[in-house]
Structure formats: structure tokens, C-alpha cells
């Protein structure tokens, strides 16, 4: 529910977005041999060969300029064919839900510089997820909910499915699959380039939620979105394999009522004509891995995982805003094995799985969580991954033996405390390493692995860190509540802080399983909505990660919130605030709290349930009533309202609105497709019912991010800041 969260799994190294010394921020792609990488610089594709870091323009602006035109194509994304002779250029991109996944595709042949637009008979900016066939002879794509394949020699277009529409979806997904499972790209080429496996979603029985656009014409326009509310059946999904030559579809024979299950992962098993499919039951507390025959649809369960709360399919907090992001499968032994993660032993660890389900071997063990897989070095027998056994606010690169033997090895050099990210080449020979901490701006370098030796001492992080490290403005702390719960927090104090004075506090909250805020990375303690300098004005700014937030503290920490959203997280935040109010420099009469989306919900709950603590609140795009949110997210963490509706009611701010005593500013966009505007109106009705005075700001036709429209950002910042200053005056007293 957070506008900045990206609820999803491990990034493929080809799509990792990092700051690099030689390239602008963007897609970094490794060559197949791992000895070079590609980057977009000034709308040209540049190749860097390692270890010498030799720069070469692979594709220039002239090559990107269509015949008869003067302006080159703007590269939004690109794919290199397996033979490295063709590039698929994505341009003219348009936003669908979270990101721009619909646009135009062009093929550039490097050998003759021929540039051809794909989908000539399709509407402009209607192509999605185009990809080369493995043999490089064709490109498949989705357009207007149907699958197409285009021959690159003749540019003949063949429509593979014909029944697609907004409610019957081929090769891509509906709103809720994208939002909650990060499923966007819904088809896969077979290894032999003869067929395509794809998802088909039937949303015909999923009711539309209507958003009203009142601003773009003198008559209102209704925007329907197929949106399954919590308690409503999922849209049935199935997986088919379509023969490119004959268009014959073979449907996978997967057991279970499609209206009570989800299909969340699909990949061809390398070297076979079989599929690996992951199925979740509706409650998301049982996951099954299936091996399916593409030839006849027969299915065998090769592994299953159960949890009393939920089984993680995605790792909350990962950045999944790349157009070609999809949940990766890390294959070993040419498809005979793969790596899998589970927290069934209390911590998220890696397991080596036989593709036929015959054997499972633990790869990592110990009292720590694997945050994400970064690379496989199968030749030398290692898996590289991020973890932070000692400090949940940080992350570092480690490696472990694929056979599960040997000691855990930290690869990130000691001495750089903070957050480390990596884009690692195939075979883990080189890596682009980025680093920041709360007081150090992002830096990056190219290193060789496993020694982590910089390829250029001049551009190494070590040589530049002094200049990038600024004044220590943020300090981390641990708070222990009366119930014995220890939580991490950060705090920003005013300039010229005087411990003899008393200062106001602004708490920044999210509190739900989708994201965490207490991270030792640059910018984590910034407040983008404050128009000015909070330190100069005299505020203390604090954030705390309660139980249930997705930090690497083990299963018990993360899943303690099951069926307790709006209760456990709120109790933890209030208990921490009570301890902070004991600090001698805190003014208990000036305590404010703010949050967005799930953080807006937390803000409301804190204001309504603990008015003796929180005197001022600013809640944005909040879920006021948990029964209004989507089924995948809310049922995953709360169960089914048909079975435990009281838990949903007990966790909803709407239930406690009558208790408002302090100063409340509520903000919502009327075009919010995520947390619907109906939450605002339900909340307003309840506050009006009990004669509770408050301030309300509606942003017409804005979505969940409230970013659209001229002047919106400045207006929102001005509103936020002026309200805070008026009702929670800054400065030490």
C-alpha cells in the first residue's frame, strides 16, 4: 500500500539499477561472458570491457534515428539478442499501473544498421514485454491483451490469441497480480523457439471499482478497474503453451480450484520442454512447486512449503520498477537443480532443490536471513547473496558453498558500515558495487571477485569516500519497550541541539509488512514533504521499525503481525513512543506523526487510539477500512474476512475515529487506483458523525502517489509544512 514500496522478489543481475562511475543511472546489462557491460549514456548504448574499462559506443544516435526522421529514438529500455547482432529498443513508453510497461519496439540489426519498427499494424504504444526468441528469428509481444509473434526476416505478424480483452487477459496481468506479486510480463519463450508458455487471467467475475474523473471534461468520465476486494474470489488463472506454427494451446492440468489459488511463477526448465510453476493457495500459507509437461499438460508436485502465517513469494522492499523484472529461478546443473528460499526453519535460507523433487539440500544455515541472491558461480561452487547477521539496518555481500559445506564468507570489505548493493557479472568474475550509509552519499566502483579488488584505484570508493561523507545528521538507536520488545530507530536532531531544552517530535511511520524505513542508507531520514529544513526549524525527526516490518530479523519477527495489522504494529509504535517521551529533551505537548498509505493507516490508528501521546497527525492515502483493500495483500497478512472479520475491524482506523482528540490533516487523491478514495469518504463520514473537527485535502484525479498535475508537489509540501508548524510549533523551549 506504500507508494514507494515495491512488493517483490530478487532482482536479476541484468536489470539491477545502480550508480556506476562510467554510466548514468539506468539499466546495466552484462555481456554473456561477463567480461563487459552495457549502459545507456546520453541516449547511446555504451559497452565497457573489463578489466581495462575500455569504453566503446555500441549504438549511437545516428543508428537510433529512423529513416526519414531527424530525431533519434529515446531509449527507455533495450534487450540484446543471444547472437549479439540485434537490439530490441523500447521507446515511447506509457504508464499502465506502477510503471511504463506499454510502448513501441524497434529492432536494430548491428551488422547493417537496419532499424525496423515492430507491430506495424498495432496501435501506437500498445506493445508490451517484447522479447527475442532464443534463436533470434522472431519477437513475441502482447498488445491489447493478446499475444503476437513477428518474424524478423519478413516482419509478418501472427496473432496467437484472439479472445483477449480488459477482463480476459493473455500474456500479462490484472491490477492486483501486478501490485501484489509484481507479475507484469506474462509469457515465456520455449528453449527451442517453437512455442510460448503464458498466463491467462479471467477477470470477468471480478467486480470493477469505478474511479470518477471530474477534471478532464465538463462531463464526468468513469474509469473501471477490475479490483478484487478482500474477501472476494481471485480471478481464475491458468497456464497454456501455444504452438507458434499452429496456434494450438495445451493447457497445464494443475489441480485445485482456480478461484481459490494463484499461479505466481512460470519458467521453462533449461534443456527441457517442461515448466516450473509455483502455485499458492488463496490464504497464501501453502506454496507448491509443480513440474508441468508442455507437450501434454501433465503436472507433478515436486515440493511444497507451508506456514502458519504466510509463505513469502516476494521479498518486500526490493526495487521492481524495471520493465522486464520477473521473479528469477537460479538454475544449477543445466536445469537439473535450482536454488530456492524459505524461512521454514525460522530464518530465510537457501536450499538446493532437485528439479524432479527427489532431494533438497540446505545451502545456508545460521541465525540470519538471506536478503537476496545476487549471483551464482557454479564453476567454483558458490552462491553470492546479501545479508546482515549483525545489524538489520544494513546489508553486505556474502558467499556460501553451494554444497552447504564450509563457513559463511563475507565478501564486502570490513570498515564500510552501511548498505551495499551489487550487480554481479555471470560467473561472478566482476561486479558493480554501490555503497552508501545514512551520512555518506551513494558511491560506486567496479571490482573483481571474490577479492573485491577495485579495477581502478582512482575511482574506487575508498579514494572518494571522504569527499562523499558529510556531517553526521542522523543517529541510530534501539528502543526497548515495557513488554521487552527491542526495535531499531533513527533520529535527526536540530542544529545546535541543547539537551536542556524540550523539542517537538515528528514520527515517520509505515509499520506494515510491505516496507521498512530504518535503513542505514543515504536519504533514509529525509522528509521530502517538508518545505524547508527541519533541523534548522527545530524538530526532532524519528522513525522506528516495529515487529512485522520486513527487516532481516527472522521469521518470528516478520510474521508476528499475522492477523494483527492495525493492532500489534500500533501497540509497538505507541510503546516505543512512551519510552521516548521519557527522554528529558522531548516536549510531550508537541508530538506529531505522519505516514503515507499503510503509514497513513498507522497515523490514523495512533491518533485515534493513543490521543494522550500523538497530538498532531498528517495521514495520506490511508486504508481507513481494511475491508476496502485488495484480496491478495490483505488476505495474505490478515486471513479471510469470512473467517475472522473481527480482526479486520479491530485493525481498521475507522473503528476508532470517534476517539479523535488532536489535530488531524487527512489527504487523498480522488483518482487513487490503489487505496481507493472511498476510504477518505468513509473516514470523513465517521468523523462527521461524532462531530470531530479535522482538516481534509482532496487532490482531484491524482493517483496513490499524488504526483500528477501542475503544481501538485509544491502544493502538497506547502500544505504539509504549514499544518505541522501551526499545530506542532518547532523549536526548543
C-alpha positions in Angstrom: 0.0 0.0 0.0 3.0 2.3 0.1 3.6 4.5 -3.0 7.4 3.8 -2.7 7.3 0.1 -1.8 7.8 -2.4 -4.5 6.5 -5.6 -3.2 8.6 -8.3 -4.9 11.4 -10.7 -5.1 15.1 -10.9 -6.1 16.3 -8.7 -8.9 18.0 -10.4 -11.9 21.5 -9.1 -12.1 20.9 -7.9 -15.7 18.3 -5.5 -14.5 19.9 -4.1 -11.4 19.8 -0.3 -11.2 23.0 1.1 -9.6 25.1 4.2 -9.7 28.3 3.5 -11.7 31.4 5.5 -12.3 31.1 5.3 -16.1 27.3 5.5 -16.7 24.2 7.3 -15.8 21.6 5.7 -13.5 19.8 3.1 -15.6 19.7 -0.4 -16.9 23.1 -2.1 -16.6 23.4 -5.3 -18.7 26.2 -7.7 -18.6 27.6 -9.5 -21.6 27.0 -13.3 -21.7 30.7 -14.0 -20.9 30.7 -11.4 -18.0 33.7 -9.6 -19.4 31.8 -6.5 -20.4 28.7 -4.5 -19.5 26.4 -2.1 -21.4 24.9 1.1 -20.2 22.8 4.0 -21.6 24.7 7.3 -21.6 23.1 10.4 -23.3 20.7 8.1 -25.2 23.5 6.0 -26.6 24.4 2.4 -25.7 27.9 2.2 -24.4 30.0 -1.0 -23.9 32.7 -1.2 -21.2 35.2 -4.1 -21.5 36.7 -5.3 -18.3 39.1 -5.3 -16.5 40.7 -2.4 -18.5 37.3 -0.5 -18.5 37.6 0.2 -22.2 34.8 2.4 -23.5 33.1 1.8 -26.9 30.0 3.3 -28.4 27.9 0.2 -29.3 24.9 2.1 -30.6 25.0 5.8 -31.4 22.3 8.4 -32.0 22.5 8.0 -35.8 21.8 4.3 -35.6 18.8 5.1 -33.5 17.3 7.6 -36.0 14.6 6.0 -38.2 14.9 6.6 -41.9 13.3 9.9 -42.9 13.4 11.3 -39.4 15.9 13.7 -37.7 15.3 12.8 -34.0 16.7 9.5 -32.7 14.5 7.1 -30.7 14.5 7.8 -26.9 15.7 4.6 -25.3 13.5 3.6 -22.4 14.8 0.0 -22.3 16.7 -2.4 -24.6 17.4 -6.1 -25.0 20.4 -7.7 -26.7 19.8 -10.9 -28.7 21.7 -14.0 -27.9 23.9 -13.7 -31.0 24.6 -10.0 -30.1 23.7 -8.9 -33.6 20.3 -7.4 -32.8 18.9 -5.0 -30.2 15.3 -4.6 -29.2 14.7 -0.9 -28.4 11.8 0.0 -26.3 10.6 3.6 -26.6 7.5 5.9 -26.4 6.6 4.2 -23.2 3.3 4.8 -21.4 2.3 4.1 -17.9 0.0 1.2 -17.2 -0.2 0.9 -13.4 3.1 1.4 -11.4 5.5 1.8 -14.3 5.6 2.4 -18.1 5.1 -1.1 -19.5 3.3 -0.2 -22.8 5.1 1.4 -25.7 6.7 0.9 -29.1 9.5 -1.6 -30.0 12.1 -1.3 -32.8 14.7 -3.9 -33.9 18.2 -2.6 -34.7 20.4 -5.0 -36.6 24.0 -4.1 -35.9 25.6 -5.8 -38.9 23.8 -3.5 -41.4 22.3 -0.8 -39.1 18.8 -1.6 -40.2 16.2 -0.1 -37.9 12.6 -1.5 -38.2 9.6 -0.8 -36.1 7.7 -3.9 -34.8 3.9 -4.2 -34.7 3.2 -2.0 -37.7 -0.5 -3.0 -37.7 -0.9 -2.4 -34.0 -1.9 0.9 -32.3 0.9 3.2 -31.2 2.4 2.5 -27.7 0.4 -0.7 -27.4 3.2 -3.3 -27.3 4.2 -4.9 -24.1 7.1 -7.1 -22.9 8.6 -7.8 -26.4 11.4 -10.4 -26.4 13.5 -12.2 -28.9 13.0 -15.9 -29.4 16.1 -17.9 -28.2 17.2 -18.5 -31.9 16.8 -14.8 -32.6 14.4 -15.3 -35.6 11.3 -13.9 -34.1 9.9 -11.4 -31.5 6.8 -12.1 -29.4 4.8 -9.4 -27.6 1.5 -8.6 -26.0 -0.8 -6.0 -27.5 -4.3 -5.2 -26.1 -4.4 -8.4 -24.1 -3.4 -10.8 -26.9 -0.2 -12.5 -27.8 1.5 -11.8 -31.2 4.7 -13.1 -32.8 6.6 -11.3 -35.6 9.0 -12.9 -38.0 12.2 -10.8 -38.2 13.0 -11.8 -41.7 9.7 -11.0 -43.3 8.1 -8.9 -40.5 4.9 -11.0 -40.9 2.8 -10.6 -37.8 0.8 -13.5 -36.5 -1.8 -13.2 -33.8 -1.6 -16.2 -31.4 -4.6 -15.5 -29.2 -7.8 -13.8 -30.2 -10.0 -13.8 -27.1 -8.2 -11.1 -25.0 -9.8 -8.0 -23.6 -9.7 -6.0 -20.4 -11.5 -8.8 -18.5 -9.9 -11.8 -20.2 -6.2 -11.3 -20.2 -3.5 -13.1 -22.2 0.3 -12.7 -21.6 0.0 -10.1 -18.9 -1.9 -9.5 -15.7 -4.6 -7.5 -13.9 -4.1 -4.8 -11.4 -3.8 -6.9 -8.3 -1.4 -9.5 -9.7 1.0 -6.7 -10.7 0.6 -4.8 -7.5 1.0 -7.7 -5.0 3.0 -10.3 -6.9 5.0 -7.9 -9.2 3.7 -10.0 -12.1 3.7 -8.0 -15.3 5.5 -10.0 -18.1 3.1 -12.9 -18.6 4.8 -15.1 -21.2 8.0 -17.2 -21.8 9.6 -18.5 -25.0 10.4 -22.2 -25.1 14.2 -23.0 -25.3 13.6 -24.3 -28.9 11.8 -21.2 -30.0 8.8 -23.2 -31.2 6.2 -22.4 -28.5 5.3 -19.9 -25.8 4.1 -20.5 -22.3 1.7 -17.8 -21.0 -0.7 -16.9 -18.2 -4.4 -16.3 -18.9 -6.4 -14.5 -16.3 -10.2 -14.5 -16.3 -11.4 -11.3 -14.6 -15.0 -11.5 -15.9 -16.4 -12.3 -12.5 -14.1 -9.8 -10.7 -16.1 -6.7 -10.0 -15.0 -3.3 -11.3 -14.2 -0.5 -8.9 -15.1 2.8 -10.5 -12.9 5.9 -10.4 -14.6 9.1 -11.4 -12.6 11.6 -13.4 -14.3 15.0 -13.0 -11.5 17.2 -14.2 -10.8 16.4 -17.9 -14.1 17.4 -19.4 -17.4 19.1 -18.5 -19.0 15.6 -18.1 -17.5 13.1 -15.7 -15.8 10.0 -17.0 -16.0 6.6 -15.3 -12.7 4.6 -15.2 -13.4 0.9 -14.3 -10.7 -1.2 -12.7 -11.1 -4.9 -12.1 -10.2 -4.9 -8.5 -10.9 -7.9 -6.2 -11.6 -6.5 -2.7 -10.6 -8.6 0.4 -13.0 -11.4 0.8 -13.7 -11.6 -3.0 -12.6 -14.6 -5.0 -9.3 -14.3 -7.0 -9.6 -14.0 -10.8 -9.0 -17.6 -12.0 -5.7 -18.0 -13.8 -4.3 -20.8 -15.9 -1.1 -21.5 -17.9 -1.1 -22.6 -21.5 1.6 -23.5 -24.0 0.8 -22.2 -27.5 2.5 -23.6 -30.6 3.8 -20.7 -32.7 3.3 -22.6 -36.0 -0.2 -24.0 -35.4 -1.6 -21.7 -32.6 -2.7 -24.9 -30.8 -2.8 -24.4 -27.0 -2.0 -27.1 -24.4 -3.4 -26.1 -21.0 -1.5 -27.3 -17.9 -3.5 -29.7 -15.8 -3.0 -28.0 -12.4 -5.1 -29.3 -9.5 -7.1 -27.0 -7.3 -10.0 -24.6 -7.8 -8.6 -21.7 -9.9 -10.8 -19.3 -7.9 -9.0 -20.4 -4.7 -5.4 -20.4 -5.9 -2.8 -18.2 -7.5 -0.2 -19.0 -10.1 2.8 -16.8 -9.3 5.8 -18.2 -11.1 6.5 -19.7 -14.5 9.8 -20.7 -16.2 10.9 -23.3 -18.7 13.3 -25.8 -17.1 16.5 -25.4 -19.2 17.1 -28.0 -21.7 13.6 -29.5 -21.5 10.1 -29.0 -22.8 8.8 -28.7 -19.2 7.8 -25.9 -17.0 8.4 -25.0 -13.4 5.3 -23.4 -11.9 4.6 -22.1 -8.4 1.0 -22.3 -7.1 -0.2 -20.6 -3.9 -3.5 -21.3 -2.2 -5.8 -18.4 -1.6 -4.6 -17.9 2.0 -1.0 -17.9 0.7 0.1 -20.2 3.5 0.9 -23.1 1.2 3.2 -23.0 -1.8 3.6 -25.8 -4.3 6.3 -26.2 -6.9 5.0 -28.0 -10.0 6.7 -29.6 -12.9 4.5 -29.4 -15.9 4.8 -31.1 -19.3 4.4 -28.5 -22.1 3.6 -31.3 -24.5 0.5 -32.8 -22.7 -0.1 -30.6 -19.6 0.6 -33.3 -17.1 1.7 -32.0 -13.7 3.7 -33.3 -10.8 4.2 -31.6 -7.4 8.0 -31.6 -6.7 8.0 -29.6 -3.5 5.7 -27.8 -1.0 6.1 -25.3 1.8 3.6 -24.4 4.5 3.5 -21.7 7.1 1.0 -20.9 9.9 1.0 -17.3 8.7 2.0 -16.9 5.0 4.7 -18.1 2.6 6.8 -15.4 1.2 6.7 -15.3 -2.6 8.1 -11.9 -2.9 10.6 -10.1 -0.6 9.1 -6.7 0.3 11.2 -3.7 -0.3 13.1 -4.9 -3.4 13.0 -2.4 -6.3 11.0 -4.0 -9.1 10.5 -1.0 -11.3 12.4 -2.4 -14.3 10.0 -3.2 -17.2 11.4 -6.8 -17.5 11.5 -7.6 -13.8 10.3 -11.1 -13.1 10.9 -13.5 -10.2 14.1 -15.3 -11.2 14.8 -19.0 -10.8 18.5 -19.7 -10.2 19.3 -22.9 -12.2 22.1 -25.3 -11.5 23.5 -28.2 -13.4 21.9 -27.1 -16.7 18.4 -27.2 -15.1 18.8 -30.4 -13.0 18.8 -28.3 -9.8 17.8 -24.8 -8.7 18.1 -22.6 -5.6 15.1 -21.8 -3.5 14.5 -19.8 -0.4 12.3 -20.5 2.6 12.1 -19.4 6.3 10.7 -22.7 7.4 13.5 -23.2 9.9 12.9 -19.7 11.4 15.3 -17.8 9.2 15.2 -17.1 5.4 17.7 -19.5 4.0 18.7 -21.1 0.6 18.1 -24.6 -0.4 19.4 -26.6 -3.3 16.5 -28.4 -5.0 16.5 -31.3 -7.5 14.2 -30.4 -10.4 12.5 -33.7 -10.1 11.8 -33.1 -6.4 14.0 -36.1 -5.3 16.3 -34.1 -3.0 16.6 -30.9 -1.0 19.9 -29.7 0.5 20.4 -26.7 2.8 22.9 -24.3 1.4 22.9 -21.6 4.1 22.3 -22.1 7.8 22.5 -19.9 11.0 20.6 -17.2 12.8 20.4 -14.7 10.0 18.3 -14.0 6.9 19.4 -14.2 3.3 18.1 -10.9 1.9 18.5 -11.7 -1.8 20.5 -13.9 -4.2 23.0 -11.8 -6.2 24.9 -14.3 -8.4 25.8 -18.0 -8.9 29.4 -19.1 -9.5 28.6 -22.7 -10.3 32.1 -23.4 -11.7 33.7 -22.7 -8.3 30.7 -23.8 -6.3 29.5 -20.6 -4.7 26.3 -18.6 -4.3 26.6 -14.8 -3.6 23.9 -13.1 -1.6 23.1 -10.1 0.6 22.7 -10.5 4.3 23.4 -8.6 7.6 23.7 -11.0 10.5 24.8 -8.3 13.0 22.7 -5.2 12.1 19.3 -5.4 10.5 19.6 -1.8 9.2 22.5 -2.7 6.9 23.4 -5.2 4.2 26.6 -6.7 2.9 27.7 -9.3 0.3 28.4 -12.8 1.4 29.0 -16.1 -0.3 28.5 -19.7 0.7 29.3 -23.1 -0.8 26.6 -24.5 -3.0 27.1 -27.9 -1.4 26.1 -26.4 2.0 29.5 -27.1 3.5 32.1 -24.6 4.7 31.9 -21.4 6.5 29.9 -18.3 5.6 32.3 -15.8 3.9 31.8 -12.0 4.0 32.9 -10.5 0.6 32.3 -6.9 1.3 35.4 -5.4 2.9 35.1 -4.6 6.6 35.1 -0.9 7.5 32.3 0.4 5.2 29.3 0.2 7.6 26.1 0.8 5.8 24.2 -0.6 2.8 25.9 -2.3 -0.1 24.3 -3.3 -3.4 25.8 -5.3 -6.3 25.3 -6.1 -9.9 27.4 -9.1 -10.5 28.6 -10.5 -13.8 27.9 -14.0 -15.0 30.2 -16.5 -13.2 30.8 -13.8 -10.6 34.1 -12.5 -12.0 33.3 -8.8 -11.8 30.8 -6.6 -10.0 29.5 -3.1 -9.9 29.5 -2.3 -6.2 27.5 0.6 -4.8 27.6 1.8 -1.2 26.0 4.5 1.0 25.1 5.0 4.6 23.0 7.5 6.4 25.7 10.2 6.2 27.5 9.1 3.0 26.2 9.8 -0.5 26.0 6.9 -2.9 29.3 5.8 -4.4 30.1 3.1 -6.8 33.0 1.2 -8.2 33.9 -1.8 -10.4 35.5 -4.6 -8.5 36.8 -8.1 -9.3 35.5 -11.0 -7.2 36.0 -12.7 -4.9 38.8 -10.5 -3.6 36.6 -7.4 -4.0 39.6 -5.5 -5.6 38.7 -2.2 -7.3 39.5 -2.2 -11.0 40.5 1.5 -10.8 42.1 2.8 -7.6 41.4 6.3 -8.8 37.6 5.7 -9.0 37.4 3.3 -6.1 35.0 4.0 -3.2 37.9 4.2 -0.8 39.5 7.0 -2.7 36.3 9.1 -2.8 34.5 8.3 0.5 36.0 11.2 2.4 34.5 13.7 0.0 31.1 11.9 0.0 30.8 11.7 3.7 29.0 14.7 5.3 28.1 15.8 8.7 26.6 13.2 11.0 23.0 14.3 11.0 21.3 11.0 11.8 21.9 8.7 14.7 20.6 5.1 15.1 19.3 3.9 18.4 17.5 0.9 19.9 14.4 1.3 22.0 13.2 -1.3 24.5 9.5 -1.3 25.4 7.9 -2.2 28.7 6.9 -5.5 27.1 10.6 -6.4 26.3 10.4 -5.7 22.5 13.6 -4.2 21.1 13.2 -2.0 18.0 15.6 -0.1 15.7 15.1 3.5 15.1 16.8 6.6 13.6 16.7 10.2 14.9 17.6 13.5 13.4 18.1 16.3 16.0 18.0 20.0 15.4 21.1 22.1 14.7 22.7 23.4 17.9 20.8 20.8 19.9 20.5 21.8 23.5 19.7 18.9 25.8 18.5 21.3 28.4 15.6 22.4 26.2 12.5 20.5 25.1 11.8 19.9 21.4 8.8 18.7 19.4 9.0 15.3 17.7 7.7 14.2 14.3 7.4 10.5 13.9 7.5 9.0 10.4 5.6 5.6 10.3 4.8 2.8 7.9 4.7 -0.2 10.2 3.2 -2.9 7.9 4.9 -5.9 6.2 5.4 -4.1 2.9 8.4 -2.0 3.8 10.8 -0.8 6.4 12.2 2.7 7.0 15.0 2.3 9.4 17.9 1.6 7.0 21.5 2.8 7.1 21.4 4.2 3.6 21.7 7.7 2.3 18.4 9.7 2.2 16.5 7.3 4.6 15.9 10.0 7.1 15.0 12.7 4.6 11.5 14.2 4.7 10.6 15.1 1.1 7.3 16.7 2.1 8.9 19.3 4.4 9.3 22.6 2.7 12.4 23.8 4.4 15.0 22.5 6.9 13.5 20.5 9.8 16.8 20.7 11.7 17.1 24.4 11.3 13.5 24.9 12.3 14.0 22.8 15.5 12.2 19.5 15.0 13.4 16.1 16.2 12.5 13.6 13.4 12.2 9.9 14.3 11.3 6.6 12.6 11.0 3.1 14.2 10.6 -0.3 12.7 8.2 -2.4 14.8 7.5 -6.1 14.7 6.0 -7.2 11.4 8.2 -4.9 9.2 10.2 -6.9 6.6 13.7 -6.5 8.2 16.1 -9.4 8.4 15.4 -10.4 11.9 13.9 -13.8 11.3 10.5 -15.4 10.6 9.1 -14.8 14.2 9.7 -11.0 13.9 8.3 -10.6 10.4 5.2 -12.9 10.8 4.2 -11.9 14.4 1.9 -9.4 12.8 -0.3 -12.1 11.1 -4.0 -11.2 11.6 -2.8 -8.2 13.8 -2.2 -5.4 11.3 -3.5 -2.3 12.9 -3.1 -3.8 16.4 0.4 -5.2 17.0 2.2 -2.6 14.9 0.3 0.2 16.6 0.9 -1.1 20.0 4.6 -1.4 19.3 4.8 2.2 17.9 3.0 3.6 20.9 5.0 1.6 23.4 8.2 2.9 21.8 6.8 6.5 21.9 6.1 6.2 25.6 9.8 5.3 26.2 10.9 8.2 24.0 8.7 10.6 25.9 10.8 9.9 29.0 13.8 11.5 27.4 14.4 14.8 29.1 14.7 16.8 25.9 11.3 15.8 24.5 8.2 18.1 24.7 5.2 15.8 25.3 2.8 18.5 24.3 4.3 18.7 20.8 4.2 15.1 19.4 3.3 14.7 15.8 3.1 11.7 13.4 2.8 11.2 9.7 2.7 8.5 7.1 1.5 7.6 3.6 -0.6 4.6 2.5 0.0 1.9 5.2 1.8 4.7 7.1 -1.3 6.8 6.7 -3.4 4.0 8.3 -0.9 3.8 11.1 -1.0 7.5 11.6 -4.8 7.4 12.0 -4.7 4.4 14.3 -2.1 6.1 16.5 -4.1 9.4 16.6 -7.3 7.7 17.4 -6.1 5.1 19.9 -3.3 7.0 21.7 -4.5 10.6 21.8 -2.6 11.1 25.0 0.6 10.7 23.0 0.0 11.9 19.5 -1.3 15.5 19.3 -1.0 16.1 15.6 -1.2 13.8 12.7 -0.9 14.0 8.9 -2.3 10.9 7.2 -2.0 10.5 3.4 -3.8 7.9 1.2 -4.6 5.7 4.1 -6.6 2.5 4.3 -9.2 3.6 6.8 -11.2 0.4 6.4 -9.2 -2.8 5.8 -12.2 -4.4 4.1 -11.8 -2.0 1.1 -8.3 -3.1 0.1 -7.3 -5.8 -2.3 -7.6 -9.5 -1.6 -4.0 -10.6 -2.2 -2.4 -8.2 0.2 -5.0 -8.1 2.9 -5.7 -11.8 2.9 -2.0 -12.7 3.0 -1.5 -10.9 6.2 -4.9 -11.0 7.8 -6.7 -14.2 6.7 -10.2 -14.3 5.1 -12.9 -11.9 6.4 -15.4 -14.8 6.1 -13.5 -16.5 8.9 -12.1 -13.7 11.1 -13.8 -10.4 10.1 -13.3 -9.1 13.7 -9.6 -8.9 13.1 -10.1 -6.6 10.1 -12.5 -4.4 12.1 -10.2 -4.3 15.1 -7.3 -3.2 12.9 -9.1 -0.5 11.0 -8.8 3.2 11.9 -12.5 3.6 11.1 -13.3 1.7 14.2 -11.6 4.3 16.4 -12.3 7.5 14.6 -14.7 8.6 17.3 -11.8 8.9 19.7 -10.0 11.7 17.8 -8.8 14.5 20.1 -5.8 16.0 18.4 -5.2 17.9 15.2 -5.7 15.8 12.1 -4.9 16.6 8.4 -6.2 13.9 6.0 -5.1 13.9 2.4 -6.2 11.6 -0.5 -6.2 11.7 -4.3 -9.6 11.1 -5.9 -8.0 9.0 -8.7 -6.2 6.6 -6.4 -6.4 3.1 -8.1 -4.6 1.5 -5.2 -6.1 2.7 -1.9 -9.4 3.9 -3.1 -10.8 7.3 -2.4 -13.8 5.6 -0.7 -11.5 5.3 2.3 -11.5 9.0 2.7 -15.2 9.4 2.4 -15.9 6.5 4.8 -13.5 8.2 7.3 -15.0 11.6 6.8 -18.5 10.3 7.5 -17.4 8.7 10.7 -15.6 11.8 11.9 -18.6 14.0 11.0 -20.9 11.6 12.8 -19.1 12.2 16.1 -18.6 16.0 15.4 -14.8 15.5 15.2 -13.2 18.6 13.7 -10.3 18.0 11.2 -8.8 19.3 8.0 -9.2 17.5 4.7 -7.5 17.9 1.4 -8.6 16.1 -1.7 -6.3 16.2 -4.8 -8.6 15.8 -7.8 -7.9 12.9 -10.1 -4.5 12.2 -8.5 -3.3 8.6 -8.0 -1.8 7.0 -5.0 1.5 8.9 -5.4 -0.3 12.3 -5.6 2.3 13.4 -8.2 0.2 14.3 -11.2 -0.9 17.8 -12.2 0.8 21.1 -12.4 1.9 22.5 -9.0 0.9 19.4 -7.1 4.2 18.6 -5.4 4.7 22.2 -4.2 1.2 22.5 -3.0 1.4 19.2 -1.0 4.7 20.2 0.6 3.4 23.7 1.5 0.2 22.2 3.0 2.2 19.6 5.0 4.7 22.1 6.3 2.2 24.8 7.2 -0.1 22.4 9.0 2.8 20.9 11.0 4.2 24.3 12.0 0.8 25.6 13.0 -0.3 22.7 15.2 3.1 21.4 16.3 5.3 24.5 16.5 9.0 23.9 16.0 12.0 24.9 18.2 13.4 24.2 21.6 11.9 25.7 24.7 
